[in-house]
Every structure is written in C-alpha cells, then in structure tokens.
C-alpha cells in the first residue's frame, strides 16, 4: 500500500485520546495511543527509503521528508481538538509540515541550547506534534519549568526575560550542562513526562518548554529500523 493512500491516516478503531493540562501554567497537551492504521507502512517507508540527512535546524539528528498526505491527515483527524481544546482557528493555518526524525547527535556535539529544554516558537498560536514509530521505553518527551523565572512556556512577552536569564546563567562554562537533559536539574524542573510508545502521538503548544528524553547511555542509532524513529510536525497559525 502506498504512503499516499489516505486510508493509512485513518485513526485506529481502538485509538485512545487523553486531554491533559500540565504544570502551573496548565498548558494543553493531547496524548493519543494507537493513533493511525498505517503506522507500520510509514515505518517501512522510512526503512526502505532511508534517505535521512542532518537536520538544517535546531533538531539534534537526521530527518527525511514524509508524504504530504501525513500532515493533511493529521490536521483532518484533529480538527475538533485543535478548535475546541487548543482554541485555534483552522482557517488561520499559515504553515504545516512534517518529517521523519531520528535523534543521532552525541552530547559532545550539542550546542548549549540543545542541552536544555527548548520551545519550537515563541507563540501560543502554534502546535508541535511528535508521533513515535518506535518502542523506546527509556526515551520519550518531557516538559519543564524554568526555575529562575517560573516559566513553563515562552511567548513573545516572556522571551526577552527568559533569554536574558539564560545568557547570564550560562555565560560561565562551569554552569553549562554537558548532556541532554533528562529529569530535574538545578535550572529546570520536570513537570510531565511521556514514554516513547509505538504509534503514540503527543500534540502540544509550540511555546511549551520541552525536550526529548535522551539518557547518557543513548546509542545515537541512525537506523530507522532500530533507532528512535519519530514523525515530528509543526503547525503555525496566523
């Protein structure tokens, strides 16, 4: 079956959807288990094509294009959730994109901002999505509070103060972390954590401070067959 076949993106009959609000800021997050019927086909597509390249963005690993049908199906499947739970207007979607993604960067190769929680856009009018096409119970995605400011999300109003604090705090190399973040640190508190489970999807605001759970013994496996294969998506609203 082709990855362009719309039936691949139909929700599983046993799909489970959980609406969650995390942390003191009560940031919205949707957790979906047994998401789509074509998960195996997507995984096989990634394994067969295996044309991954180093990401030309902040992402600490490799990425590869996925069929446009994926992001179209994603938006169609979550119309009501996007509108009613996140309060976003589907008519104002400015950009929507998705890619296969695998974390492959060693801690020693990371830039500072890849070693601390990040946000995908300083706007609550954006959604980030991660869809696991692997089972990696010791990995997943966590969400954080920045202890010095108390911020759990970064919008335009918070951006200046947050960036100033980060620059001041980490200008001393002795204060800089040396690994991916995985749990509480002196600077960040973990407020929610979700394991990497096959065909699980997480949707959250792009402004939420978050990070992949990449522990010190992570093997940086670049193979889509045996590595931490996901589909990462981003939806921006005007």
C-alpha positions as CSV (number, residue, x, y, z in Angstrom):
1,X,0.0,0.0,0.0
2,X,1.3,3.5,-0.9
3,X,2.1,6.0,1.8
4,X,-0.1,8.4,-0.3
5,X,-3.1,6.2,0.3
6,X,-5.5,8.2,2.6
7,X,-6.6,5.1,4.4
8,X,-3.2,4.9,6.1
9,X,-4.0,8.0,8.1
10,X,-7.4,6.9,9.3
11,X,-7.5,6.6,13.1
12,X,-7.3,3.1,14.6
13,X,-10.6,1.8,15.9
14,X,-9.1,1.4,19.4
15,X,-7.5,4.9,19.4
16,X,-7.3,6.4,22.9
17,X,-7.3,10.2,23.3
18,X,-6.4,11.9,26.6
19,X,-6.8,15.7,27.1
20,X,-4.2,16.9,29.6
21,X,-3.2,20.2,31.2
22,X,0.3,20.2,32.6
23,X,2.1,22.3,35.2
24,X,1.2,25.5,37.0
25,X,0.5,27.2,33.6
26,X,-1.9,24.4,32.7
27,X,-0.5,24.1,29.2
28,X,-2.7,21.9,26.9
29,X,-1.4,18.6,25.7
30,X,-3.1,15.7,23.9
31,X,-1.8,12.2,24.2
32,X,-3.1,9.7,21.7
33,X,-2.3,5.9,21.8
34,X,-2.9,3.6,18.8
35,X,-3.1,6.6,16.6
36,X,-3.3,5.6,12.9
37,X,-3.9,2.4,11.0
38,X,-0.9,2.9,8.6
39,X,1.9,3.2,11.3
40,X,3.6,0.0,10.1
41,X,3.5,1.3,6.5
42,X,5.1,4.6,7.5
43,X,7.8,2.8,9.4
44,X,8.6,0.5,6.5
45,X,8.7,3.6,4.2
46,X,11.3,5.2,6.4
47,X,13.3,1.9,6.5
48,X,13.1,1.3,2.7
49,X,13.9,4.8,1.6
50,X,16.4,5.6,4.4
51,X,17.5,8.9,2.7
52,X,18.0,10.7,6.0
53,X,20.2,13.8,6.2
54,X,21.5,16.0,9.0
55,X,18.7,18.4,10.0
56,X,19.2,22.0,8.8
57,X,17.6,23.3,12.0
58,X,17.8,23.0,15.8
59,X,16.9,19.3,15.8
60,X,19.9,17.2,17.1
61,X,19.8,14.5,14.5
62,X,18.7,13.5,11.0
63,X,15.5,14.0,9.1
64,X,13.7,12.9,5.9
65,X,10.7,14.1,4.0
66,X,7.4,12.3,4.5
67,X,4.4,12.2,2.2
68,X,2.2,15.3,2.3
69,X,-0.7,13.0,3.0
70,X,0.6,12.7,6.5
71,X,0.2,16.3,7.6
72,X,-3.1,16.6,5.8
73,X,-4.4,13.5,7.6
74,X,-3.1,14.9,10.9
75,X,-5.0,18.2,10.6
76,X,-8.1,16.4,9.5
77,X,-8.0,13.9,12.3
78,X,-7.6,16.6,15.0
79,X,-9.9,19.4,13.7
80,X,-12.2,19.3,16.7
81,X,-9.3,19.1,19.2
82,X,-7.4,21.9,17.6
83,X,-10.5,24.1,17.6
84,X,-12.1,23.2,20.9
85,X,-9.2,22.2,23.2
86,X,-6.4,24.4,21.9
87,X,-8.8,27.2,20.8
88,X,-7.1,27.7,17.4
89,X,-8.8,28.6,14.2
90,X,-8.2,26.1,11.5
91,X,-8.9,28.7,8.8
92,X,-5.8,30.5,10.0
93,X,-3.3,27.8,9.5
94,X,-0.2,29.5,8.0
95,X,2.1,26.6,7.7
96,X,2.0,22.9,8.4
97,X,4.9,20.5,7.9
98,X,6.1,17.0,9.0
99,X,9.3,15.0,8.7
100,X,10.6,11.6,9.8
101,X,13.2,12.3,12.5
102,X,15.8,10.4,14.5
103,X,18.0,11.8,17.3
104,X,21.6,11.0,16.4
105,X,23.8,13.7,17.9
106,X,26.2,12.8,20.7
107,X,26.2,15.0,23.8
108,X,29.7,16.2,22.9
109,X,28.4,17.5,19.6
110,X,25.5,19.5,21.0
111,X,25.2,23.3,21.2
112,X,24.2,24.7,24.6
113,X,20.6,25.3,23.6
114,X,20.3,21.6,22.7
115,X,21.2,20.6,26.2
116,X,18.4,22.4,27.9
117,X,14.6,22.4,27.3
118,X,13.5,24.3,24.2
119,X,10.4,25.8,22.7
120,X,9.5,25.5,19.0
121,X,8.1,29.0,18.6
122,X,7.5,31.9,21.0
123,X,3.8,31.9,20.3
124,X,0.8,30.1,21.7
125,X,-0.6,30.1,18.2
126,X,1.4,27.1,17.1
127,X,1.3,23.4,17.7
128,X,4.1,20.8,17.8
129,X,3.5,17.1,17.3
130,X,5.6,14.0,17.9
131,X,4.5,10.6,16.6
132,X,6.5,7.7,17.8
133,X,7.2,4.9,15.2
134,X,9.4,3.0,17.7
135,X,9.2,1.5,21.1
136,X,11.8,3.1,23.3
137,X,10.5,2.8,26.9
138,X,13.6,4.6,28.3
139,X,13.0,7.5,26.0
140,X,10.1,9.8,25.2
141,X,9.4,13.5,25.8
142,X,9.4,15.6,28.9
143,X,8.1,19.1,29.7
144,X,9.8,21.6,32.1
145,X,9.6,24.7,34.2
146,X,12.5,27.1,34.2
147,X,13.2,27.6,37.9
148,X,14.6,31.1,37.8
149,X,11.6,32.6,36.0
150,X,8.9,30.0,36.8
151,X,8.1,29.9,33.0
152,X,6.7,26.7,31.6
153,X,6.1,28.2,28.1
154,X,7.8,31.1,26.3
155,X,5.7,33.6,24.3
156,X,6.8,36.9,22.9
157,X,6.1,38.7,26.2
158,X,8.3,36.2,28.1
159,X,11.0,35.8,25.5
160,X,13.3,38.7,26.5
161,X,13.4,38.0,30.2
162,X,13.9,34.3,29.5
163,X,16.8,34.8,27.0
164,X,18.5,37.3,29.3
165,X,18.4,34.9,32.2
166,X,19.8,32.0,30.1
167,X,22.6,34.2,28.8
168,X,23.5,35.4,32.3
169,X,23.2,31.9,33.8
170,X,25.3,30.0,31.2
171,X,28.0,32.6,30.3
172,X,30.1,30.7,32.8
173,X,31.1,27.4,31.2
174,X,31.1,25.7,34.6
175,X,27.3,26.2,34.7
176,X,26.7,24.7,31.3
177,X,25.2,21.2,31.1
178,X,27.2,18.5,29.3
179,X,24.4,16.1,28.3
180,X,20.9,16.1,27.1
181,X,18.5,17.0,29.9
182,X,16.7,14.0,31.3
183,X,14.8,14.9,34.5
184,X,15.2,17.7,37.1
185,X,18.3,19.8,37.2
186,X,19.4,22.9,39.1
187,X,17.9,25.1,36.4
188,X,14.8,23.1,35.3
189,X,12.1,21.1,36.9
190,X,10.4,18.3,35.0
191,X,6.6,18.8,35.2
192,X,5.4,16.0,32.9
193,X,6.9,13.0,31.1
194,X,5.6,10.7,28.4
195,X,7.3,7.4,27.3
196,X,8.1,6.6,23.6
197,X,5.4,4.0,22.8
198,X,4.9,2.7,19.2
199,X,2.1,4.7,17.4
200,X,1.7,7.1,20.3
201,X,1.3,10.8,19.4
202,X,1.7,13.9,21.5
203,X,0.3,17.3,20.5
204,X,1.2,20.4,22.4
205,X,1.7,24.2,22.0
206,X,4.9,25.1,20.3
207,X,5.7,27.5,23.1
208,X,5.9,24.8,25.8
209,X,9.4,24.1,27.2
210,X,10.2,20.5,26.4
211,X,12.9,18.1,25.4
212,X,13.3,14.6,24.2
213,X,14.3,12.1,26.9
214,X,17.8,11.2,25.8
215,X,19.7,9.5,28.6
216,X,23.5,9.2,28.9
217,X,23.5,5.6,27.6
218,X,21.6,6.5,24.4
219,X,23.3,4.8,21.5
220,X,22.6,7.5,18.8
221,X,21.4,4.8,16.4
222,X,20.7,6.4,13.0
223,X,18.9,3.4,11.6
224,X,15.1,3.9,11.1
225,X,14.7,0.2,11.8
226,X,16.4,0.1,15.2
227,X,16.7,3.8,16.2
228,X,14.4,6.4,17.8
229,X,12.2,6.9,14.7
230,X,9.5,9.5,15.0
231,X,7.5,11.9,12.8
232,X,7.7,15.4,14.0
233,X,5.2,18.0,12.9
234,X,4.7,21.7,13.3
235,X,1.5,23.7,12.6
236,X,1.7,27.5,12.7
237,X,-1.3,29.8,12.8
238,X,-1.5,33.4,11.7
